[in-house]
Each structure stands twice: as structure tokens, then as C-alpha cells.
Amino acid sequence: MALKTFNIEEGVYRKFSDICKGNGMSMSKQVEFFMKSVVEEEPKVKKEYLQKLERIRKGKFIRVHNFAGRYGV
């Protein structure tokens, strides 16, 4: 493990420290869990979104060169 230094707003640090202490959690472990969730875990929404986007791309479309002329807008 490596020791890292971060600049964090004092008020935010105090509040987070109190939450961790109140729940018997290690502050550094909570930060590590957050960082892992950002870099290692693929959000479920991402996969579903990409599947939906692929279905849209494969959809049937009508090419319209003059929208106003065709639809009277």
C-alpha cells in the first residue's frame, strides 16, 4: 500500500471523518472503495444504454432531404 496526500476542504473532511467514526469505518478504506468503484466497476446503466443505442442505430429510418417541404413545417 502507498501513502498518498490529497487536498480536501476542511469542512468536508471533518464531516466525512465524523461519519466514518460514528459508523466504525476506516476513512481511508472508504476512499479506496470509492476510487475502485470509479475505475474498476462498469455501471449497469452503461451496458443497457449501449444496447439500446445499438438497437436505435439499426432501426429503419426515412431519409428526408427537405423536411419542411415534405411535412409542411
MIGUSE-967996 format. One record per residue: residue number from 1; residue in one letter; x, y, z of N, C-alpha, C in turn. Coordinates in pm, 1 decimal, decimal comma. Layout:
- NUM;A;X;Y;Z;X;Y;Z;X;Y;Z .
...
END
This chain:
- 1;M;83,0;-118,7;0,0;0,0;0,0;0,0;86,4;123,6;0,0 .
- 2;A;34,2;227,8;-60,7;108,4;352,6;-68,9;37,6;460,6;11,4 .
- 3;L;114,9;548,6;69,1;60,5;662,1;141,7;48,4;777,8;42,8 .
- 4;K;-72,4;831,4;27,1;-97,5;940,6;-66,5;-150,4;1060,8;8,9 .
- 5;T;-127,0;1179,5;-44,9;-174,3;1303,6;15,6;-271,6;1371,0;-79,6 .
- 6;F;-383,8;1416,1;-26,1;-484,5;1485,7;-105,7;-520,3;1616,5;-38,0 .
- 7;N;-555,5;1715,4;-116,7;-605,4;1841,6;-63,6;-757,3;1834,2;-61,7 .
- 8;I;-815,5;1839,6;56,6;-959,5;1826,7;73,7;-1007,7;1943,0;159,0 .
- 9;E;-1120,4;1998,1;123,1;-1178,7;2107,6;200,1;-1198,2;2062,8;344,8 .
- 10;E;-1157,2;2146,2;437,3;-1157,4;2110,7;579,7;-1296,0;2069,9;630,2 .
- 11;G;-1398,7;2143,3;591,9;-1534,0;2111,4;637,8;-1581,8;1976,1;588,3 .
- 12;V;-1551,7;1945,9;463,6;-1589,4;1817,1;405,7;-1515,2;1705,3;477,4 .
- 13;Y;-1386,0;1727,9;501,9;-1304,6;1628,1;571,9;-1360,8;1598,6;710,3 .
- 14;R;-1393,5;1703,7;785,3;-1446,2;1685,1;920,5;-1577,6;1607,4;920,8 .
- 15;K;-1667,8;1645,2;829,1;-1797,9;1576,4;822,6;-1780,8;1428,9;787,5 .
- 16;F;-1695,0;1401,5;688,3;-1672,5;1263,0;648,2;-1604,8;1185,0;760,5 .
- 17;S;-1510,7;1247,6;829,1;-1442,0;1184,5;940,6;-1541,5;1148,5;1050,9 .
- 18;D;-1632,2;1239,8;1082,5;-1734,1;1213,5;1185,3;-1824,4;1097,0;1145,5 .
- 19;I;-1863,2;1092,7;1018,2;-1948,1;983,0;969,8;-1873,8;850,4;983,8 .
- 20;C;-1749,1;847,6;941,4;-1670,7;724,7;949,7;-1653,2;680,0;1094,6 .
- 21;K;-1618,5;774,1;1182,2;-1600,6;740,8;1323,2;-1731,3;691,6;1384,7 .
- 22;G;-1840,4;759,2;1352,1;-1970,5;723,2;1407,1;-2017,5;585,1;1364,4 .
- 23;N;-1971,1;539,6;1249,0;-2011,3;408,8;1197,7;-1900,8;303,9;1208,5 .
- 24;G;-1792,0;340,2;1276,3;-1681,9;245,8;1295,9;-1614,1;204,7;1166,2 .
- 25;M;-1603,0;299,8;1072,0;-1542,3;269,3;942,3;-1405,1;335,6;932,1 .
- 26;S;-1319,4;276,4;852,3;-1190,0;335,4;822,0;-1208,6;436,9;709,4 .
- 27;M;-1169,5;561,1;734,1;-1184,8;665,1;631,6;-1105,2;630,3;506,0 .
- 28;S;-983,2;583,1;521,0;-901,6;551,6;403,7;-962,8;436,6;323,7 .
- 29;K;-1024,2;340,2;392,4;-1086,6;228,1;322,5;-1208,3;277,1;243,3 .
- 30;Q;-1283,3;371,0;298,2;-1399,3;425,0;227,9;-1355,8;499,1;101,0 .
- 31;V;-1246,8;574,7;111,1;-1193,7;644,8;-6,1;-1147,0;543,6;-109,4 .
- 32;E;-1081,1;437,3;-64,5;-1035,6;332,5;-155,6;-1154,3;265,2;-225,4 .
- 33;F;-1261,2;234,0;-151,3;-1381,2;173,5;-210,6;-1439,2;264,3;-318,3 .
- 34;F;-1444,6;394,7;-289,2;-1496,2;490,2;-387,9;-1409,8;490,4;-513,3 .
- 35;M;-1279,4;495,9;-496,3;-1188,7;500,5;-610,9;-1200,3;373,5;-694,8 .
- 36;K;-1212,0;257,5;-629,7;-1228,8;132,4;-702,8;-1358,4;133,1;-783,0 .
- 37;S;-1464,0;186,4;-724,4;-1591,8;188,6;-795,1;-1584,2;274,8;-920,7 .
- 38;V;-1500,2;376,1;-917,6;-1485,2;463,7;-1033,8;-1401,8;398,2;-1143,2 .
- 39;V;-1295,2;329,6;-1106,8;-1202,7;277,1;-1208,1;-1223,8;131,2;-1245,7 .
- 40;E;-1288,7;51,4;-1161,1;-1296,6;-91,1;-1189,1;-1435,7;-141,2;-1225,7 .
- 41;E;-1538,3;-84,8;-1169,6;-1672,0;-138,5;-1190,3;-1740,1;-69,8;-1308,2 .
- 42;E;-1796,5;-148,8;-1396,2;-1871,7;-94,4;-1509,1;-2015,4;-73,7;-1462,6 .
- 43;P;-2063,6;48,5;-1468,5;-2201,0;73,3;-1425,4;-2300,3;-7,3;-1508,4 .
- 44;K;-2406,6;-58,3;-1446,6;-2508,7;-135,1;-1516,4;-2576,8;-49,8;-1623,1 .
- 45;V;-2593,8;76,1;-1595,2;-2660,1;165,6;-1689,1;-2583,1;173,0;-1819,4 .
- 46;K;-2453,3;172,8;-1813,3;-2370,9;185,9;-1932,9;-2399,1;73,4;-2032,1 .
- 47;K;-2401,1;-50,1;-1984,5;-2424,1;-163,7;-2073,1;-2564,1;-156,7;-2135,2 .
- 48;E;-2663,7;-127,8;-2053,4;-2801,7;-117,6;-2103,2;-2814,2;-3,4;-2204,1 .
- 49;Y;-2750,0;108,6;-2174,3;-2755,4;223,4;-2264,5;-2692,5;188,8;-2399,2 .
- 50;L;-2578,1;122,3;-2397,7;-2511,4;87,0;-2522,9;-2594,7;-10,8;-2605,6 .
- 51;Q;-2663,2;-104,0;-2539,6;-2750,6;-197,0;-2611,4;-2867,2;-122,1;-2675,4 .
- 52;K;-2925,8;-30,0;-2603,0;-3037,3;49,2;-2656,2;-2990,1;134,6;-2773,4 .
- 53;L;-2874,6;195,1;-2758,9;-2819,4;277,8;-2865,9;-2795,3;195,5;-2991,7 .
- 54;E;-2747,1;74,3;-2977,4;-2722,8;-12,7;-3092,5;-2853,8;-48,0;-3162,3 .
- 55;R;-2959,6;-73,0;-3085,4;-3090,9;-101,5;-3145,8;-3141,4;19,3;-3224,2 .
- 56;I;-3121,1;137,4;-3169,6;-3163,2;260,5;-3238,8;-3085,7;276,2;-3368,9 .
- 57;R;-2957,0;252,5;-3364,9;-2873,6;266,3;-3485,0;-2914,9;170,8;-3595,9 .
- 58;K;-2963,1;53,5;-3558,3;-3003,9;-45,9;-3657,3;-3148,1;-26,6;-3702,6 .
- 59;G;-3216,7;73,3;-3651,0;-3357,4;96,9;-3683,3;-3378,1;140,7;-3827,3 .
- 60;K;-3505,1;137,0;-3869,3;-3540,1;180,9;-4004,7;-3566,0;331,1;-4003,0 .
- 61;F;-3499,8;401,2;-4090,4;-3511,3;545,8;-4096,8;-3550,0;588,8;-4237,9 .
- 62;I;-3620,3;698,6;-4247,8;-3657,1;757,6;-4376,7;-3565,1;876,0;-4400,3 .
- 63;R;-3494,1;873,8;-4512,3;-3406,6;986,9;-4544,8;-3492,9;1100,7;-4598,0 .
- 64;V;-3481,8;1216,5;-4532,9;-3558,8;1333,9;-4572,6;-3459,8;1445,7;-4603,4 .
- 65;H;-3458,1;1488,3;-4729,7;-3366,0;1594,8;-4769,3;-3425,6;1732,4;-4744,3 .
- 66;N;-3557,9;1744,3;-4751,7;-3624,3;1872,4;-4730,7;-3740,6;1848,4;-4634,4 .
- 67;F;-3712,7;1856,6;-4505,5;-3812,3;1826,2;-4403,7;-3934,6;1917,7;-4415,7 .
- 68;A;-3910,1;2048,4;-4429,0;-4021,5;2142,6;-4438,5;-4106,3;2116,4;-4561,0 .
- 69;G;-4043,2;2085,7;-4672,1;-4117,5;2056,3;-4794,2;-4199,0;1928,4;-4783,4 .
- 70;R;-4143,0;1830,2;-4718,2;-4210,6;1701,7;-4707,0;-4324,9;1703,8;-4604,9 .
- 71;Y;-4303,7;1773,0;-4493,4;-4400,1;1770,2;-4385,3;-4473,0;1903,5;-4363,5 .
- 72;G;-4443,8;2001,8;-4442,3;-4515,3;2129,7;-4434,9;-4489,5;2210,0;-4309,1 .
- 73;V;-4370,3;2200,2;-4257,3;-4336,1;2274,6;-4136,4;-4261,6;2399,3;-4171,3 .
END
